[in-house]
Amino acid sequence: MKQLFLIVFLFSIFKVVYTQEIVVKRISGDIFKNVKKDADTSKWTWKRNGIVGANLAQGSLSNWAAGGDNFSMSINTYLSYYIYHRVKRYTWDNSLDFNFGFVQATTLGSRKNDDRIDILSKFGYKVDTLNRWYASVLFNFRSQFFDGYNFSGSTASFSSSFLSPAYIILSAGMDYKPNNKFSLFISPLTSRWLIVANKYLSDKGAYGVTPGKHSLSEFGAFATMSYNNVIAKNITYRGRMDLFSQYSHNPQNVDIYFTNMFSFKINKLISATYNLDFIYDDDIKIFGSNKDAPSLQMKSLIGIGFLMKLEPKKI
């Protein structure tokens, strides 16, 4: 019941953002219905776009009575790059997302606060005359680059590493794309492979693998929604939510991966950003008082720094 409520809540965020665009379009359509706009009718085979940015924060104290770290610094970097292909009835969408964050403080030392590599590729064939439904296959790879630790006070416990875990998804289904901002892919035929390459984590049976094994194969249903748009003046939103249910093991326990990024443009190169991510995986049982229970994972990052949009280009 809790998971059902969570799914409804997360989906509502997408619905609110997406509905806002529909309402604005209807209003603007009524006001400017007699104004003709030049449609993007140019034929292109490849189109690329993306953003790259970095947020930096630094603080220092000297003889400060209220206390605190003498020195602290944090940096968060991110890259989102897209390459789209369109020719006749075929489409091929590719995206690369990379995030890395690092914190250095006098008392806490150095540690990361963000680390993600996410590659998604989706190939589709148009099956209707309205250019909205596509029979598609999807590939997704998601992991991290560096070692991760859970901290409790001054105690650190090793929890993750490169390819530990890594998720590989291969899926066949239908993709609904009413425009170039929103996509809903639904598949009842999905294979997901979980990789735990690190021997220490593998021997512990981390992330649901059998102790001593380095991989786990799962089969189930998969859905992913993505939305990317300027939702208000100088405010851009990009989000994606993945849902996976394994048929053979607790199908009611839906795995959730939900990432959101809001960017607030200050000038041409400076922006404020807000990242909010949720993950729920019933097989990640490292939480609770006994460190043996799953839980909703949440990450929230706010920063001001450099943000550059890579100019869209058609080839």
N, C-alpha and C positions, 0 to 999 in steps of 0.2 A: 504494500500500500504506500509506503514511504517513497519507493522508487517511482511508482506511478505518479504521485504528486510532484516529484522532482522533475520527471519528464515533461509533465504539463507546464510546470513553471518555466523550464528552460525553453520550451517551444513557444511560450507566450512572449518571451523576449524577442524571438524572431518575428512573431506575428505582429507585435506592436510596431517594430521598425519597418517591416515590409508593408503593413497597412498604411503607415504614414505616407509612404511614397505613392500608393494608389490614390489616396484622398487628394494629395497635392496635384497629381496628374489630372484627376477629374475636375478639380476647381480650375486649374490652368486651361484645361480643354474647353470649359464653358466660357472663360473670359476671352481666350484668343482663338476661338473656333474658326474665325474668318481669316486668320493669319496663316499663311502657308510657310512651312519650314522645309529647308532642303534636307532630304533624307540621306542617310549614309548608304548610298547605293553603289559605292565603289567596290569593285571586285578585288578581294585580297585572299591570298593563300595563307600567309603567316602574319600574326600581329603580336607584338610584345609590349609589356608594360611592367611597372613595379615601383617599389619604394625602398629606400635604404635610410637608416637613421641611427642615431646614438644619443643617449641621455647620460649626462655626467653630473654628479653631485659630490661636493666636498665640504668638509667642516673641520675646524680646529679650535681647540680651547687652550687657554693658558691662565693658570691661577683662577679658575672659574669655580666660585663657591658652590654653585648649584650642582656641580659634578658633571660627569660625562666623559666620553672618550677624548683623549687629547687630539686624536686625528681619526678621521673617517672619510672614506671615499667609496663611491659606487659608480659603476658604469654599466649601462644596458645597451646592447646593440641588436639590430634586427634587420633582416633583409627579406623582402617578399618580391618574387619575380614570377611573371606569368608569360607563357607563350601559347598562343591560340592558333589553330589551323582550321580553315574553312574552305572547302571546295565542293561544289555541287551539293550532294546530299550528306556529305561526310563532315564531321567535326572532330577535332582532337585538341583537348584542353590539358595543359600542363602547368603545374605550379610548384615552386620551391619556396619554403619558409625556413628561415634560420634565425634563432634567438639565442643570445648568450648574455648573461649578466654576472657581474663580479662585485663583491663587497670586501673592503679592507678596513679594519678597525683596530685600534690599539689593544683593546681587551679581548676581542673576539678572533683576531687574526684574519686570515683570508678565507673566503668561501664563495661559492657561486650561489646565485639566487634565480638563475634562469638558464636553461640549456635544452634546446630542441632543434632537431632537423626533421623536416616533414616534406616528403615528395609525393605528389599526387598526379596521376595521369589517367585521362578518361577519353575513350574513343567511342564515337556514336554515329549512328546511321539514322537519318530522318525518316520517320514512318507515317507522318501526317502532312497535310497540305498547309497547316498553319505555322509550321516551323517551331513547334513546341515540344513534341515528343520524339525521343530518340532511343532506339535500341542500342544499349551501350555496354561496354566492359570497362572495369575500373581497376587500377592498381594503386596501392598506397603503401608507403614505407615511412615509419616513424620511429625515431630513436633519439639518442643524445651522443655527445662526443666525450664528455669527461666524467670522472668519478663523482658520485653524489653521496652525501652523508645526511643522516637525520641527527639533529642536535637536541640534547636535553641538558641545559646548563652548559657545563664545560665538557660533557660526555658526547662523543660523536660515534655513531654507528654506521658502518658502510652499508649502503642501500641500493646503489645502482652504478652502472658503468657503460662504456660504449658497447652497444648491442646487448645490453643487459638492463632493462629489457629492450627488445626491438619488436615491432609489430608489422607484419606484412599481410596485406589484404588483397585478394584477387576475387572480383565479383562481377556477375552478369545480371543486368536488370534493365529498367526503364529510367530514362532521365527526362525530367520535365523542366524545360528552359523557356519560360514565356518572354524573357528578355535577356540582355547580357549582364544583368545584375544579380539575378536569382536563379538558383538551380536546386532541384530536388531529385536525388537519385535513390531509387528503391530497388532492393534485390532480395529475393527469397533463396538465392543460390550464391552463397559466399563462403569462401575458405579463408580462414585466418590462421597464420602461423605466429606463434610466440617464440622468440629466441632469447635464451639466457646464456650468453657465451661465457661469462665469468664463472670459473670453477667454484669459488667460495659461495656465490649466490646459488649456483646450480645444486651444490651439495645440501644447501639448506632448503631446497624446494621452493625458492622464492618465485613469486608471481604465478604460482599455480602449476609449475612443472613438477614432474616426479623427481624426488631427490636423486641427484646424480645424472639426470637427463638435461640436455641443453635446448630442447625444443618441445613444443606442444602444438598439435594440429587440432583445429576446431572447425566445425561446419555449422552455419546458421543463417539467419536473416540479417540484412544490413541496410541502413538508410543513412544518407548524408545530405545535409542542407547547407548551402552557402549563400551569402548575401554580401554585396559590396556596393556602396553607393555614397554620394554626398547627401546626407539626410537633412542638413540645414546649412546656412551660410557658414563657410569655413569649418564645417564639422563633417568628417568622413568616418564612416563605420565599415568595418570588415569583420564578418563572423562566419563560423562554421561549426556545425554540430553533427557528430557521428553517433549512431546508435547500433549496437550489435547484440544479438541474442543467440546463444548457442542452443541448438536443438536438443542435444543429448544430455546436457547438464544444466539444471536449473534455468530453463528458458525464460522464466519470469524475472530473473535477475539481469536486467539489461545493462550492458556496459555503456557508459556515457563519456564522450570526449567533446567538450564545448569550449571554443576559444573565441574571444572578442577583442577587438582593438578599435578604440576611438582616437582620432587625431584631431586636435583643435589648432587650426592654422593661425599663427601670430603674424608672420610675414613670409617672404618667399622661401626662406630656409629654416626658420625657427618655428617649432610647433610643440604643443603640449600633447602628451599621449597617455592613454589609460588602457591598460591591459587587464582583462579579467578572464581567468580560465577555470574550468571545472573538469574534474575527472572522477568517475566512479567505476571501479572494477572490482567485482565480487571476489576475484582471485588474489588481489593485493591485500593480504592480511598481515599488515605490520603496524596497525594502529590499536587504540584502546589501551586499557591499563595493563593488559598482559601481552601487548604487541602481537595479537593473533586474530584481529578482527578487521574487516574492511571498513572504509569510511569515505565520505565525500571529501575529495581533495580540492582545495581552492587556492588560487594564486592571484594576487592583486598587485599591480605595479603602476605607479604614477611617476611621470618624469617630464622635464622640459629640456629640449635640446635640438640637435640638428635633425632635420627631416628633408629629404630630397626625393621628389617624385621623378622616376625615370620616364622620360617622354615617350608616350605611345608611338609606335612605329609600325606601319604596314609594309609588308614586303611582297 
